[in-house]
């Protein structure tokens, strides 16, 4: 991948989604969120591998995604979205900056 490339991902149903760029790569996360589904709590944030430090959390069947984000991530501090429950998929999109 190169600077300016779009990066994105979608999880499987009820599956955590972690995006950790390769060493030396930096990405700006522009949008992340959940599909509609069950009433489980949904959390997303930054992680260093052990704990997700939340920048968004939602509960309920109509929890809306987080949009208009500008969250820089790299190989040591990266994106983590917890599984949202049965019927819930998660997503993110961003752009590589280095």
DOPA-254622 format. One record per atom (N, C-alpha, C): residue number from 1; residue in three letters; z, x, y negated. Coordinates in nm, 3 decimals. Example, Ala and Ser with C-alpha at 12.3 -4.5 7.8 and 13.67 -1.06 7.14 Angstrom:
# residues 2
{n:1&res:ALA&c3:0.780&c1:1.319&c2:0.569} .
{n:1&res:ALA&c3:0.780&c1:1.230&c2:0.450} .
{n:1&res:ALA&c3:0.780&c1:1.320&c2:0.330} .
{n:2&res:SER&c3:0.708&c1:1.285&c2:0.225} .
{n:2&res:SER&c3:0.714&c1:1.367&c2:0.106} .
{n:2&res:SER&c3:0.787&c1:1.290&c2:-0.003} .
***
This chain:
# residues 98
{n:1&res:UNK&c3:0.000&c1:0.083&c2:0.117} .
{n:1&res:UNK&c3:0.000&c1:0.000&c2:0.000} .
{n:1&res:UNK&c3:0.000&c1:0.088&c2:-0.125} .
{n:2&res:UNK&c3:-0.041&c1:0.027&c2:-0.235} .
{n:2&res:UNK&c3:-0.053&c1:0.103&c2:-0.360} .
{n:2&res:UNK&c3:0.009&c1:0.026&c2:-0.476} .
{n:3&res:UNK&c3:0.033&c1:0.096&c2:-0.584} .
{n:3&res:UNK&c3:0.085&c1:0.033&c2:-0.705} .
{n:3&res:UNK&c3:-0.007&c1:-0.082&c2:-0.744} .
{n:4&res:UNK&c3:0.054&c1:-0.195&c2:-0.777} .
{n:4&res:UNK&c3:-0.021&c1:-0.313&c2:-0.815} .
{n:4&res:UNK&c3:-0.050&c1:-0.410&c2:-0.701} .
{n:5&res:UNK&c3:-0.027&c1:-0.367&c2:-0.577} .
{n:5&res:UNK&c3:-0.050&c1:-0.455&c2:-0.463} .
{n:5&res:UNK&c3:0.056&c1:-0.565&c2:-0.459} .
{n:6&res:UNK&c3:0.015&c1:-0.683&c2:-0.416} .
{n:6&res:UNK&c3:0.104&c1:-0.796&c2:-0.398} .
{n:6&res:UNK&c3:0.173&c1:-0.781&c2:-0.262} .
{n:7&res:UNK&c3:0.302&c1:-0.807&c2:-0.257} .
{n:7&res:UNK&c3:0.377&c1:-0.809&c2:-0.132} .
{n:7&res:UNK&c3:0.439&c1:-0.947&c2:-0.118} .
{n:8&res:UNK&c3:0.441&c1:-0.998&c2:0.004} .
{n:8&res:UNK&c3:0.501&c1:-1.130&c2:0.026} .
{n:8&res:UNK&c3:0.539&c1:-1.144&c2:0.172} .
{n:9&res:UNK&c3:0.624&c1:-1.241&c2:0.197} .
{n:9&res:UNK&c3:0.665&c1:-1.267&c2:0.334} .
{n:9&res:UNK&c3:0.720&c1:-1.407&c2:0.348} .
{n:10&res:UNK&c3:0.707&c1:-1.462&c2:0.468} .
{n:10&res:UNK&c3:0.760&c1:-1.593&c2:0.502} .
{n:10&res:UNK&c3:0.831&c1:-1.578&c2:0.636} .
{n:11&res:UNK&c3:0.952&c1:-1.630&c2:0.645} .
{n:11&res:UNK&c3:1.028&c1:-1.619&c2:0.769} .
{n:11&res:UNK&c3:0.986&c1:-1.726&c2:0.869} .
{n:12&res:UNK&c3:1.026&c1:-1.707&c2:0.992} .
{n:12&res:UNK&c3:1.016&c1:-1.812&c2:1.091} .
{n:12&res:UNK&c3:1.127&c1:-1.913&c2:1.064} .
{n:13&res:UNK&c3:1.121&c1:-2.028&c2:1.129} .
{n:13&res:UNK&c3:1.222&c1:-2.132&c2:1.115} .
{n:13&res:UNK&c3:1.361&c1:-2.077&c2:1.146} .
{n:14&res:UNK&c3:1.457&c1:-2.105&c2:1.055} .
{n:14&res:UNK&c3:1.598&c1:-2.069&c2:1.075} .
{n:14&res:UNK&c3:1.617&c1:-1.921&c2:1.106} .
{n:15&res:UNK&c3:1.545&c1:-1.836&c2:1.035} .
{n:15&res:UNK&c3:1.549&c1:-1.691&c2:1.058} .
{n:15&res:UNK&c3:1.573&c1:-1.618&c2:0.926} .
{n:16&res:UNK&c3:1.663&c1:-1.521&c2:0.928} .
{n:16&res:UNK&c3:1.686&c1:-1.439&c2:0.810} .
{n:16&res:UNK&c3:1.560&c1:-1.361&c2:0.775} .
{n:17&res:UNK&c3:1.543&c1:-1.333&c2:0.648} .
{n:17&res:UNK&c3:1.428&c1:-1.257&c2:0.600} .
{n:17&res:UNK&c3:1.479&c1:-1.138&c2:0.521} .
{n:18&res:UNK&c3:1.445&c1:-1.018&c2:0.564} .
{n:18&res:UNK&c3:1.484&c1:-0.896&c2:0.495} .
{n:18&res:UNK&c3:1.357&c1:-0.820&c2:0.462} .
{n:19&res:UNK&c3:1.344&c1:-0.777&c2:0.337} .
{n:19&res:UNK&c3:1.231&c1:-0.695&c2:0.297} .
{n:19&res:UNK&c3:1.283&c1:-0.565&c2:0.240} .
{n:20&res:UNK&c3:1.257&c1:-0.456&c2:0.312} .
{n:20&res:UNK&c3:1.299&c1:-0.323&c2:0.271} .
{n:20&res:UNK&c3:1.174&c1:-0.237&c2:0.259} .
{n:21&res:UNK&c3:1.134&c1:-0.202&c2:0.135} .
{n:21&res:UNK&c3:1.016&c1:-0.118&c2:0.118} .
{n:21&res:UNK&c3:1.034&c1:0.020&c2:0.182} .
{n:22&res:UNK&c3:0.926&c1:0.087&c2:0.206} .
{n:22&res:UNK&c3:0.929&c1:0.223&c2:0.259} .
{n:22&res:UNK&c3:0.995&c1:0.316&c2:0.158} .
{n:23&res:UNK&c3:1.043&c1:0.429&c2:0.205} .
{n:23&res:UNK&c3:1.105&c1:0.529&c2:0.117} .
{n:23&res:UNK&c3:1.008&c1:0.567&c2:0.006} .
{n:24&res:UNK&c3:1.059&c1:0.575&c2:-0.117} .
{n:24&res:UNK&c3:0.977&c1:0.612&c2:-0.231} .
{n:24&res:UNK&c3:0.898&c1:0.499&c2:-0.294} .
{n:25&res:UNK&c3:0.905&c1:0.379&c2:-0.236} .
{n:25&res:UNK&c3:0.833&c1:0.263&c2:-0.288} .
{n:25&res:UNK&c3:0.929&c1:0.172&c2:-0.363} .
{n:26&res:UNK&c3:0.886&c1:0.125&c2:-0.478} .
{n:26&res:UNK&c3:0.963&c1:0.028&c2:-0.554} .
{n:26&res:UNK&c3:0.881&c1:-0.099&c2:-0.572} .
{n:27&res:UNK&c3:0.948&c1:-0.213&c2:-0.563} .
{n:27&res:UNK&c3:0.883&c1:-0.344&c2:-0.573} .
{n:27&res:UNK&c3:0.964&c1:-0.430&c2:-0.669} .
{n:28&res:UNK&c3:0.897&c1:-0.511&c2:-0.747} .
{n:28&res:UNK&c3:0.963&c1:-0.612&c2:-0.828} .
{n:28&res:UNK&c3:0.944&c1:-0.746&c2:-0.756} .
{n:29&res:UNK&c3:1.054&c1:-0.812&c2:-0.720} .
{n:29&res:UNK&c3:1.049&c1:-0.944&c2:-0.659} .
{n:29&res:UNK&c3:1.032&c1:-1.046&c2:-0.772} .
{n:30&res:UNK&c3:0.927&c1:-1.127&c2:-0.764} .
{n:30&res:UNK&c3:0.896&c1:-1.222&c2:-0.869} .
{n:30&res:UNK&c3:0.938&c1:-1.365&c2:-0.835} .
{n:31&res:UNK&c3:0.944&c1:-1.397&c2:-0.708} .
{n:31&res:UNK&c3:0.982&c1:-1.531&c2:-0.666} .
{n:31&res:UNK&c3:1.037&c1:-1.524&c2:-0.525} .
{n:32&res:UNK&c3:1.135&c1:-1.607&c2:-0.495} .
{n:32&res:UNK&c3:1.191&c1:-1.615&c2:-0.361} .
{n:32&res:UNK&c3:1.255&c1:-1.752&c2:-0.346} .
{n:33&res:UNK&c3:1.255&c1:-1.804&c2:-0.224} .
{n:33&res:UNK&c3:1.317&c1:-1.935&c2:-0.208} .
{n:33&res:UNK&c3:1.312&c1:-1.987&c2:-0.066} .
{n:34&res:UNK&c3:1.339&c1:-2.116&c2:-0.055} .
{n:34&res:UNK&c3:1.352&c1:-2.184&c2:0.074} .
{n:34&res:UNK&c3:1.259&c1:-2.303&c2:0.080} .
{n:35&res:UNK&c3:1.220&c1:-2.339&c2:0.201} .
{n:35&res:UNK&c3:1.153&c1:-2.467&c2:0.220} .
{n:35&res:UNK&c3:1.260&c1:-2.575&c2:0.224} .
{n:36&res:UNK&c3:1.217&c1:-2.697&c2:0.218} .
{n:36&res:UNK&c3:1.312&c1:-2.808&c2:0.230} .
{n:36&res:UNK&c3:1.357&c1:-2.817&c2:0.375} .
{n:37&res:UNK&c3:1.475&c1:-2.864&c2:0.398} .
{n:37&res:UNK&c3:1.522&c1:-2.875&c2:0.536} .
{n:37&res:UNK&c3:1.662&c1:-2.929&c2:0.543} .
{n:38&res:UNK&c3:1.742&c1:-2.870&c2:0.625} .
{n:38&res:UNK&c3:1.877&c1:-2.919&c2:0.652} .
{n:38&res:UNK&c3:1.971&c1:-2.894&c2:0.535} .
{n:39&res:UNK&c3:2.095&c1:-2.933&c2:0.550} .
{n:39&res:UNK&c3:2.194&c1:-2.918&c2:0.446} .
{n:39&res:UNK&c3:2.272&c1:-2.787&c2:0.451} .
{n:40&res:UNK&c3:2.222&c1:-2.688&c2:0.523} .
{n:40&res:UNK&c3:2.291&c1:-2.560&c2:0.532} .
{n:40&res:UNK&c3:2.295&c1:-2.491&c2:0.396} .
{n:41&res:UNK&c3:2.393&c1:-2.405&c2:0.378} .
{n:41&res:UNK&c3:2.398&c1:-2.319&c2:0.259} .
{n:41&res:UNK&c3:2.290&c1:-2.212&c2:0.275} .
{n:42&res:UNK&c3:2.222&c1:-2.185&c2:0.169} .
{n:42&res:UNK&c3:2.117&c1:-2.082&c2:0.171} .
{n:42&res:UNK&c3:2.154&c1:-1.976&c2:0.067} .
{n:43&res:UNK&c3:2.152&c1:-1.851&c2:0.107} .
{n:43&res:UNK&c3:2.188&c1:-1.741&c2:0.017} .
{n:43&res:UNK&c3:2.079&c1:-1.635&c2:0.018} .
{n:44&res:UNK&c3:2.054&c1:-1.579&c2:-0.099} .
{n:44&res:UNK&c3:1.965&c1:-1.464&c2:-0.108} .
{n:44&res:UNK&c3:2.021&c1:-1.366&c2:-0.208} .
{n:45&res:UNK&c3:1.987&c1:-1.241&c2:-0.190} .
{n:45&res:UNK&c3:2.036&c1:-1.140&c2:-0.283} .
{n:45&res:UNK&c3:1.995&c1:-1.001&c2:-0.244} .
{n:46&res:UNK&c3:2.067&c1:-0.905&c2:-0.297} .
{n:46&res:UNK&c3:2.041&c1:-0.765&c2:-0.268} .
{n:46&res:UNK&c3:2.136&c1:-0.717&c2:-0.160} .
{n:47&res:UNK&c3:2.088&c1:-0.626&c2:-0.078} .
{n:47&res:UNK&c3:2.170&c1:-0.570&c2:0.028} .
{n:47&res:UNK&c3:2.143&c1:-0.421&c2:0.041} .
{n:48&res:UNK&c3:2.240&c1:-0.353&c2:0.098} .
{n:48&res:UNK&c3:2.223&c1:-0.213&c2:0.135} .
{n:48&res:UNK&c3:2.240&c1:-0.201&c2:0.286} .
{n:49&res:UNK&c3:2.225&c1:-0.314&c2:0.354} .
{n:49&res:UNK&c3:2.229&c1:-0.314&c2:0.499} .
{n:49&res:UNK&c3:2.348&c1:-0.384&c2:0.561} .
{n:50&res:UNK&c3:2.456&c1:-0.403&c2:0.485} .
{n:50&res:UNK&c3:2.575&c1:-0.463&c2:0.543} .
{n:50&res:UNK&c3:2.605&c1:-0.600&c2:0.486} .
{n:51&res:UNK&c3:2.609&c1:-0.613&c2:0.356} .
{n:51&res:UNK&c3:2.648&c1:-0.737&c2:0.289} .
{n:51&res:UNK&c3:2.537&c1:-0.777&c2:0.193} .
{n:52&res:UNK&c3:2.506&c1:-0.907&c2:0.188} .
{n:52&res:UNK&c3:2.411&c1:-0.955&c2:0.088} .
{n:52&res:UNK&c3:2.491&c1:-0.997&c2:-0.036} .
{n:53&res:UNK&c3:2.462&c1:-0.932&c2:-0.148} .
{n:53&res:UNK&c3:2.525&c1:-0.963&c2:-0.275} .
{n:53&res:UNK&c3:2.436&c1:-1.066&c2:-0.343} .
{n:54&res:UNK&c3:2.482&c1:-1.189&c2:-0.351} .
{n:54&res:UNK&c3:2.397&c1:-1.302&c2:-0.390} .
{n:54&res:UNK&c3:2.351&c1:-1.298&c2:-0.535} .
{n:55&res:UNK&c3:2.225&c1:-1.332&c2:-0.555} .
{n:55&res:UNK&c3:2.177&c1:-1.367&c2:-0.689} .
{n:55&res:UNK&c3:2.131&c1:-1.512&c2:-0.691} .
{n:56&res:UNK&c3:2.129&c1:-1.578&c2:-0.576} .
{n:56&res:UNK&c3:2.098&c1:-1.721&c2:-0.570} .
{n:56&res:UNK&c3:2.162&c1:-1.780&c2:-0.446} .
{n:57&res:UNK&c3:2.207&c1:-1.903&c2:-0.459} .
{n:57&res:UNK&c3:2.266&c1:-1.976&c2:-0.348} .
{n:57&res:UNK&c3:2.241&c1:-2.124&c2:-0.371} .
{n:58&res:UNK&c3:2.218&c1:-2.198&c2:-0.264} .
{n:58&res:UNK&c3:2.194&c1:-2.341&c2:-0.277} .
{n:58&res:UNK&c3:2.240&c1:-2.411&c2:-0.151} .
{n:59&res:UNK&c3:2.275&c1:-2.536&c2:-0.167} .
{n:59&res:UNK&c3:2.314&c1:-2.620&c2:-0.054} .
{n:59&res:UNK&c3:2.242&c1:-2.753&c2:-0.068} .
{n:60&res:UNK&c3:2.202&c1:-2.809&c2:0.045} .
{n:60&res:UNK&c3:2.142&c1:-2.942&c2:0.043} .
{n:60&res:UNK&c3:1.998&c1:-2.942&c2:0.085} .
{n:61&res:UNK&c3:1.945&c1:-3.061&c2:0.101} .
{n:61&res:UNK&c3:1.810&c1:-3.073&c2:0.155} .
{n:61&res:UNK&c3:1.702&c1:-3.053&c2:0.051} .
{n:62&res:UNK&c3:1.736&c1:-3.053&c2:-0.075} .
{n:62&res:UNK&c3:1.634&c1:-3.034&c2:-0.178} .
{n:62&res:UNK&c3:1.664&c1:-2.912&c2:-0.265} .
{n:63&res:UNK&c3:1.723&c1:-2.811&c2:-0.204} .
{n:63&res:UNK&c3:1.753&c1:-2.688&c2:-0.278} .
{n:63&res:UNK&c3:1.623&c1:-2.624&c2:-0.325} .
{n:64&res:UNK&c3:1.618&c1:-2.591&c2:-0.452} .
{n:64&res:UNK&c3:1.494&c1:-2.537&c2:-0.505} .
{n:64&res:UNK&c3:1.491&c1:-2.385&c2:-0.500} .
{n:65&res:UNK&c3:1.371&c1:-2.330&c2:-0.493} .
{n:65&res:UNK&c3:1.359&c1:-2.185&c2:-0.488} .
{n:65&res:UNK&c3:1.392&c1:-2.121&c2:-0.622} .
{n:66&res:UNK&c3:1.418&c1:-1.993&c2:-0.616} .
{n:66&res:UNK&c3:1.439&c1:-1.917&c2:-0.739} .
{n:66&res:UNK&c3:1.303&c1:-1.864&c2:-0.784} .
{n:67&res:UNK&c3:1.264&c1:-1.897&c2:-0.904} .
{n:67&res:UNK&c3:1.137&c1:-1.853&c2:-0.956} .
{n:67&res:UNK&c3:1.160&c1:-1.773&c2:-1.083} .
{n:68&res:UNK&c3:1.056&c1:-1.709&c2:-1.129} .
{n:68&res:UNK&c3:1.061&c1:-1.626&c2:-1.249} .
{n:68&res:UNK&c3:1.169&c1:-1.519&c2:-1.240} .
{n:69&res:UNK&c3:1.179&c1:-1.456&c2:-1.124} .
{n:69&res:UNK&c3:1.272&c1:-1.345&c2:-1.104} .
{n:69&res:UNK&c3:1.205&c1:-1.215&c2:-1.148} .
{n:70&res:UNK&c3:1.284&c1:-1.118&c2:-1.178} .
{n:70&res:UNK&c3:1.236&c1:-0.981&c2:-1.200} .
{n:70&res:UNK&c3:1.343&c1:-0.890&c2:-1.140} .
{n:71&res:UNK&c3:1.346&c1:-0.885&c2:-1.006} .
{n:71&res:UNK&c3:1.448&c1:-0.812&c2:-0.934} .
{n:71&res:UNK&c3:1.385&c1:-0.686&c2:-0.874} .
{n:72&res:UNK&c3:1.420&c1:-0.566&c2:-0.924} .
{n:72&res:UNK&c3:1.366&c1:-0.444&c2:-0.866} .
{n:72&res:UNK&c3:1.438&c1:-0.410&c2:-0.736} .
{n:73&res:UNK&c3:1.362&c1:-0.372&c2:-0.636} .
{n:73&res:UNK&c3:1.420&c1:-0.327&c2:-0.509} .
{n:73&res:UNK&c3:1.353&c1:-0.197&c2:-0.467} .
{n:74&res:UNK&c3:1.421&c1:-0.125&c2:-0.379} .
{n:74&res:UNK&c3:1.365&c1:-0.004&c2:-0.321} .
{n:74&res:UNK&c3:1.417&c1:0.010&c2:-0.179} .
{n:75&res:UNK&c3:1.408&c1:0.128&c2:-0.121} .
{n:75&res:UNK&c3:1.445&c1:0.148&c2:0.018} .
{n:75&res:UNK&c3:1.596&c1:0.146&c2:0.040} .
{n:76&res:UNK&c3:1.675&c1:0.165&c2:-0.065} .
{n:76&res:UNK&c3:1.820&c1:0.168&c2:-0.046} .
{n:76&res:UNK&c3:1.889&c1:0.039&c2:-0.088} .
{n:77&res:UNK&c3:1.833&c1:-0.034&c2:-0.183} .
{n:77&res:UNK&c3:1.885&c1:-0.163&c2:-0.226} .
{n:77&res:UNK&c3:1.768&c1:-0.261&c2:-0.221} .
{n:78&res:UNK&c3:1.773&c1:-0.355&c2:-0.128} .
{n:78&res:UNK&c3:1.655&c1:-0.435&c2:-0.097} .
{n:78&res:UNK&c3:1.690&c1:-0.582&c2:-0.081} .
{n:79&res:UNK&c3:1.589&c1:-0.664&c2:-0.057} .
{n:79&res:UNK&c3:1.602&c1:-0.810&c2:-0.053} .
{n:79&res:UNK&c3:1.651&c1:-0.860&c2:0.082} .
{n:80&res:UNK&c3:1.747&c1:-0.950&c2:0.078} .
{n:80&res:UNK&c3:1.794&c1:-1.017&c2:0.199} .
{n:80&res:UNK&c3:1.811&c1:-1.165&c2:0.174} .
{n:81&res:UNK&c3:1.756&c1:-1.248&c2:0.262} .
{n:81&res:UNK&c3:1.773&c1:-1.393&c2:0.253} .
{n:81&res:UNK&c3:1.826&c1:-1.441&c2:0.388} .
{n:82&res:UNK&c3:1.942&c1:-1.505&c2:0.385} .
{n:82&res:UNK&c3:2.002&c1:-1.553&c2:0.510} .
{n:82&res:UNK&c3:1.923&c1:-1.669&c2:0.567} .
{n:83&res:UNK&c3:1.932&c1:-1.687&c2:0.699} .
{n:83&res:UNK&c3:1.870&c1:-1.802&c2:0.764} .
{n:83&res:UNK&c3:1.926&c1:-1.930&c2:0.703} .
{n:84&res:UNK&c3:1.841&c1:-2.028&c2:0.679} .
{n:84&res:UNK&c3:1.882&c1:-2.148&c2:0.608} .
{n:84&res:UNK&c3:1.912&c1:-2.267&c2:0.696} .
{n:85&res:UNK&c3:1.900&c1:-2.253&c2:0.826} .
{n:85&res:UNK&c3:1.925&c1:-2.365&c2:0.915} .
{n:85&res:UNK&c3:1.795&c1:-2.417&c2:0.977} .
{n:86&res:UNK&c3:1.809&c1:-2.503&c2:1.072} .
{n:86&res:UNK&c3:1.693&c1:-2.559&c2:1.142} .
{n:86&res:UNK&c3:1.605&c1:-2.633&c2:1.042} .
{n:87&res:UNK&c3:1.476&c1:-2.606&c2:1.047} .
{n:87&res:UNK&c3:1.382&c1:-2.671&c2:0.957} .
{n:87&res:UNK&c3:1.364&c1:-2.601&c2:0.825} .
{n:88&res:UNK&c3:1.428&c1:-2.485&c2:0.808} .
{n:88&res:UNK&c3:1.419&c1:-2.412&c2:0.681} .
{n:88&res:UNK&c3:1.352&c1:-2.277&c2:0.703} .
{n:89&res:UNK&c3:1.249&c1:-2.250&c2:0.628} .
{n:89&res:UNK&c3:1.188&c1:-2.118&c2:0.624} .
{n:89&res:UNK&c3:1.217&c1:-2.059&c2:0.485} .
{n:90&res:UNK&c3:1.210&c1:-1.928&c2:0.475} .
{n:90&res:UNK&c3:1.234&c1:-1.861&c2:0.348} .
{n:90&res:UNK&c3:1.111&c1:-1.779&c2:0.312} .
{n:91&res:UNK&c3:1.098&c1:-1.744&c2:0.183} .
{n:91&res:UNK&c3:0.981&c1:-1.671&c2:0.137} .
{n:91&res:UNK&c3:1.017&c1:-1.581&c2:0.019} .
{n:92&res:UNK&c3:0.929&c1:-1.485&c2:-0.005} .
{n:92&res:UNK&c3:0.938&c1:-1.405&c2:-0.127} .
{n:92&res:UNK&c3:0.799&c1:-1.357&c2:-0.163} .
{n:93&res:UNK&c3:0.781&c1:-1.320&c2:-0.288} .
{n:93&res:UNK&c3:0.658&c1:-1.256&c2:-0.331} .
{n:93&res:UNK&c3:0.693&c1:-1.159&c2:-0.444} .
{n:94&res:UNK&c3:0.617&c1:-1.053&c2:-0.455} .
{n:94&res:UNK&c3:0.643&c1:-0.952&c2:-0.557} .
{n:94&res:UNK&c3:0.523&c1:-0.861&c2:-0.574} .
{n:95&res:UNK&c3:0.545&c1:-0.754&c2:-0.648} .
{n:95&res:UNK&c3:0.439&c1:-0.659&c2:-0.676} .
{n:95&res:UNK&c3:0.495&c1:-0.517&c2:-0.666} .
{n:96&res:UNK&c3:0.418&c1:-0.428&c2:-0.604} .
{n:96&res:UNK&c3:0.461&c1:-0.289&c2:-0.591} .
{n:96&res:UNK&c3:0.440&c1:-0.218&c2:-0.724} .
{n:97&res:UNK&c3:0.545&c1:-0.147&c2:-0.769} .
{n:97&res:UNK&c3:0.537&c1:-0.078&c2:-0.898} .
{n:97&res:UNK&c3:0.536&c1:0.074&c2:-0.887} .
{n:98&res:UNK&c3:0.571&c1:0.128&c2:-0.769} .
{n:98&res:UNK&c3:0.560&c1:0.273&c2:-0.748} .
{n:98&res:UNK&c3:0.552&c1:0.303&c2:-0.601} .
***
